[in-house]
């Protein structure tokens, strides 16, 4: 029986609780960063209507997928947007409504994304008192020039202050998000940010390479054929930044448990691991995505439309919000299991994969070649990326999956 599983007595019978995580997309932002492609609208927005709609959506989903109850909630993640714009009182009330349909885990992880420019001591204390256990600070950089390039509303000093305020408010689990590949960023400037971030003593660090999508303002400035494209660090420079994060954070005691995620012992993000292990999660709010492994033969995923007005109107009429829904095929489910699992340091459970899909992946030509070349390593019944393969993970996984594994 796994760490997050337990047996319970229901009307005299013993059964195992199914586990699920919740993601809540709070789409309100004071200003939109020019590189961000997450769905957001202006603040403050119709906060009361939004909270009621989120609770109503959850009731509809639970009624459809888990009518018999017996589901354990082990993580809640508020993302955005800017979740702190909800305010502590509204966040506390919404969290209580979200926990109501479930058996809440005694050590329920509740994460809250926060912009360093939107925090204050009292608000942080109230969030902690409301049951938020983990703060994820969108620091992105500790270089004021690069923060201006990113269009952030905070500077390095306010990011450092926000971290200290969160500690003083009682948060024992704080994550810091950092971005590399920013236009104008050098390896030296990146390492300086890493060193300063480590000096704060965060429990968790997420390190993301900047992606410039075609529908954001950054694309017009820094896209492949844009006027300032040369300011974007090239592939070799970004690979060096990726490697330096592994070196600096590793030397400071952080373990890379997923390609972009580092944690001190006991501080991995449970909600993030739910994604990478293909666990069940329900996304609530406009643009939020969901995946339930037990729905349909091989799993079901859906994504709500990125439309706040349509979301509110549907739920106020008693209906599920507009969404794109897909029932996975066996092949899709297998390939997703491989792709997601191999992003983690734990790797793919080969025995579990054989039991679920009837395929010995490790015996296939592509896997044997990649193991022989040192890109993949087998440790007992687990298959994982070699450390040297991490910067080239997408290429390695493409080679592995560029065959009909079923």
PyMOL commands that set and color helices and strands:
alter all, ss='L'
color gray80, all
select helices_A, chain A and resi 47-65+83-86+88-99+116-118+121-130+144-150+156-168+187-200+217-222+229-231+235-251+270-276+308-316+330-341+350-357+361-363+365-372+387-401
alter helices_A, ss='H'
color red, helices_A
select strands_A, chain A and resi 7-10+13-16+18-26+28-29+41-42+71-80+103-114+134-140+174-180+204-209+255-258+261-263+281-284+289-292+300-304+323-327+348-349+376-379+382-385
alter strands_A, ss='S'
color yellow, strands_A
deselect
rebuild
show_as cartoon
